[in-house]
Amino acid sequence: MASSSPTSPENTTPATPSSTENTTPVTLVLPLQPPSISNIKNFVPLELTYLNYLTWKKVFKPFLRSQNLLNLVEGSVPCPELTHPQYTLWIQCDTTAHSWINATLSPSILDTLLNYNCETSHQAWSMLEKLFLDHVSSSMIHLKNKFQNFKKGSLSMEEYLQQLHSLSSALSAIGKPISDEDLVAQTLQGLPPSYRTFVSGLNANRPFPSFFALRPRLLTEEEHIKAISSDDSQQSVALFIAAKNTNDAGRFIQQNQGRGSNQNRGRGRFHNKNRGRESGHNNYHTNFNNSTRVDPSILGPPPTPNATKSMTQCHRFVFTTIIQLWNVAIALTILLFHKIFPKVWQR
């Protein structure tokens, strides 16, 4: 007789669902197609350095947003699984954004970034921010001293204002912002003495304008100072030519005086040598000369040596005066022509 034993819980098998749950992949916020822009410098026309990171970032972010890639670069859209349908699109978009970043870096920044072996655009973006903040934080004292002692020097006004504003932006990025009033004061303090009149005019009309309102006025003042310097140099050239001509005339007179004295001395020595030879001949004609001498009352007395010397000096003085007046007339004519026809003179 067979006996039946009760079934134990261990022998029972749990029921399995007949249908499995469907898992739908999350759609990533990416452009429908990879960007086709090849020349990023048409949209981000500057290279990243340690002094213009904030400016570079402010220019780059709107461009990434326009291409629907800002979330990817900032890390909000991580790389999906290999089986995800948008995996290939993500790789293409990330590679394009990474190449854009590298194309806008200065050679020194690019060499530094390549040493960190960044594989994605987000890694490169984050590393650049870290490099910039670390660099600025370590050189805060240097930046402050450089800002307070920055001078225009031989820089153009455009370069001077750009570098000064970059230093102010770098200090703001590390939590040491520069007020607009202090920025304007430092800008005026770093100008050369040729801008003294311009600065005095601003001091008389307080308050100072803003930094951006001051910029076009400084550029205009730079052109005005260049025009004045050009006029002064041309006048100096004209006066130099006149002085040179005067010196040449004086040298010419001195040379002629020396030749005349040497010739007279030579003739005197020659006459002294022949004085003995001609003594007999002079004695021979003594009686003839005495008999044929002209009455002084008719022609007057012969000129004395002192009178001849005075006449010669007078002639030289008149000649020198004429030369000097001629040179002055030439210089005045040049200056007058420059004032009337400045464009023709500059050509």
Number of C-alpha atoms within 10 A of each C-alpha: 3 4 5 6 6 6 8 7 7 6 7 8 7 6 6 7 7 5 6 7 6 6 6 6 12 10 10 18 14 18 13 9 10 19 14 9 11 10 10 16 12 9 12 20 11 17 17 22 18 17 20 19 20 19 15 18 14 11 15 20 16 15 15 16 13 9 17 17 25 20 15 23 25 16 15 13 16 14 17 17 10 9 9 15 14 19 14 15 17 24 15 14 22 21 15 18 26 20 14 20 20 20 18 20 18 14 14 11 18 17 12 12 18 12 8 11 10 15 12 19 23 22 16 22 20 14 15 21 14 12 15 20 17 12 14 19 17 10 12 16 12 11 18 16 10 13 22 16 11 18 18 18 11 9 11 12 19 13 12 18 19 14 17 22 19 18 21 22 19 27 22 14 16 15 10 13 12 16 12 15 14 13 19 19 13 17 23 19 17 17 18 12 10 11 14 12 10 14 15 10 10 13 11 9 9 8 9 15 15 12 18 11 11 15 18 13 12 20 14 11 16 16 12 11 12 10 11 10 11 12 15 10 11 16 16 12 13 18 19 13 16 20 16 13 18 20 13 13 17 16 12 12 16 13 11 12 13 11 12 12 11 12 12 12 12 12 12 12 12 11 13 11 11 11 12 11 11 12 10 11 10 14 11 11 11 11 10 11 12 9 9 8 8 11 9 9 7 7 8 9 9 7 8 8 8 9 9 11 10 11 11 11 11 12 11 15 12 10 14 17 12 11 16 18 12 14 19 18 12 17 20 15 13 17 17 12 13 17 12 10 11 13 9 9 12 10 5
